Amino acid sequence: MSVTRHIIAALVQNQPGVLAHVAGMFAARGFNIDSLVVGRTENPKLSRMTIVLTGDDAVLEQVRKQLAKIVEVVKVVDYSTADYVERDLLLVRLGAGTEDRNDVIQLAQMFRGKIVDVGHNELMIELSGTEDKLESFIELAAQHGIVEVARTGVIAMPRSEKTPGKTPVGRRVQTVLADPAEDDGPAIDPGDLPPG
């Protein structure tokens, strides 16, 4: 089996301790997380976790099954067979004295980055895109002297249908709904779930 990069989105109940519970599950089973991002959704009862991991299909299937067992996980979506958009956000401070400031600005413009802060000998650049794009930028920017890097991690969302009734590419989706009888929290109505 080949080892590949997988992006999984999990809709979870917006409650304290859910992130620790999910991260603990990964650690207890020896799964390595390349990226984990959590943010609110349009429904205040739900948050979306976007998890990037590397492994074969057996690892992916095990992760999906283990996530499904966690009570606070409402829905799990695997983007491996979907046509999706992904983004990662990068803030980087680069050394940029008077002699090479124009070179740094041109490099940022070539990658569609924005200068968001200017210091005496530094520039801070904001850049978003795929992980590959950000890695390429960092590699080229290193010659100017990287002072500090901060990244958000990957977020992803499946593309919309272009033709009514025809999804871009089929997705494997597993849905898990919490049993209201076993949960003290608010019940989640499946109709309230966002697409994907």
N, C-alpha and C positions, 0 to 999 in steps of 0.2 A: 504494500500500500504506500502511496505517496504522501509525503508530509506537505500540507498546504496551509495557507493562511485562511482563517475563518472569521467572519463577522457575525455575531449573534446579538439580537436586540431582545431584551426582556422587559416587558411592562410589569412593574411591581407596585404594590400598594405603597403609598407615600406615608411611611411610618418610621419612627426612630428604630435603628438597629438592623434594617433590612440590608443595607450595604455590607455591614459587618457579617451578617449571616451568609450572604452570597460569597463574599471574599473568603470567609472561613471554609465554606464548602470546597472552593477551588484549592485552598491550601491543604486541607485535610486529605484530598485525593491526589495531590501532587500535580495538579494542572497549572501550567504557567500562564499568567495573563500578560499579554503584550501591552494591552491598553484597556482601561476601564473608565468610562465616562458615565456620569449620572446627572440627569436634569429633569426638571418638571415638564409635564406635558400640558396640553390644553385642558385636561381634566385635573382639577386640584387633588383628586384622590389618588392619582397615578404619577409615577415617575418612569422614565425610560432609561434603562441601562444599556449601553452599547459596549460589548465585550469583544476584543480582538484576541485570538489565540492561534497558536500554530500546532498542528497535529494531523494525524491521519483521520479517516472517516470513523474509525472505531472510537477515537478520543472524542470527536465531535458528538457522536451518538451518546456516549457516556455523559458528557457535559449536559446535553439537552435533557437526558433522563434525570440527572441529579437536580438540575434547575427546576424541573417540573415537580419534584417532590417538596420543594420549599413552599410552604403555605402562602407566603406573601407574594409569590410569583403568579401573576395573572395570565400571562401569555408569553410564549417564547417563539421568536422568528429567526430562522437561519437564512442569511442572505447569500449563501454559497451558490445557489442556483438562480438567484434573482439578478435582474438588471437594476443596479442601485447607484446612488450618488453618495460619495463619502467625502468628508472634509476633516482636516486637522488644522488647528490654529497655532501659529508660532509667533512668539515675541522674541526678538533677539537684539541684544545690544552689541554693536560692533565698534571697534576702534576706528575712528574716522577723523584723522587730523586734516589740516588744510590741504596737504599735498595729495591725499587720496579720497577726500570726501566726495568728489564728483564721481569717482569710480564706484563707490559704494551706492550712491544714489542711482546710477545707471543700472547696476546689478539688481537693485530692488525693483526698478521699473521693468526690467526684462522679465521678472517673475511676477509682475503685477502686485508687488508689495507696496505698502504705504509707510512713509516716515511718520512716526507718531510721537517722537521726542528727539530733541536736539540738545546735545551737551557740548562742552568746550572741545573735547576730543572723542566724542562718541555720538552715534546715531542709534535710535531704537527703531526697528522695522517690524511691522505687522504683516504677516503673510498667511494665507489660507490655501489649502489644496489637498491633494493626496499625499500620503506619507512619502512616496517616491519624489514628488516635487519638492517637499520640504527638505528631504535628505540631500537632494541635488543642490539646493540653495545653500544649505549649511556647508557642504563640501567646498563650494566655490567661495563662500564668504569667509572661510577659515583663514585665507591668506591675509585678510584685513585685521585679524585678531578678534576672536569671539570673546566677549567679556562675560556674557550670561545668556542662557537660553531657557525659555519656558514654553511648554507645549500643552495643549488641552487634551490630546488624545483624539482618537477617531470617533466621529459621529457618522451615522449612515441612515439612509431612508430609501425605500424602493421607489423607482421611477413610476410616474403615473401612466395610465393606459393612453396610448396615442390613438388607437382605434377602439370605439365603444365595444365592450364585451371581450376584448382581447388583451390579456396582460402581456407586458413586455417579454417575460420569461417566467415559467412556472416556479413557484416557491414551495419549499417544504415548510409547512407550518404546523406547530403543535400548540394547542391551546389548553391551558390549565386554569380553571376557575376555582377560587377558594370556596370551601363549603361554609356558608354563613352560620350553620349550626356549631361549627368548631372554632369560629373566629369571632372575637369580640369587636373587631373593627367594622367599618361600614361595608355592606355588600357592594360588589361591583356589578353593574348591569352590563352584559356583553355588548349591548347596543351603544354604550358609552365609549367603547374602545376605539382608538384611532385605527386607521387602516394600516396594514403591514404587519 
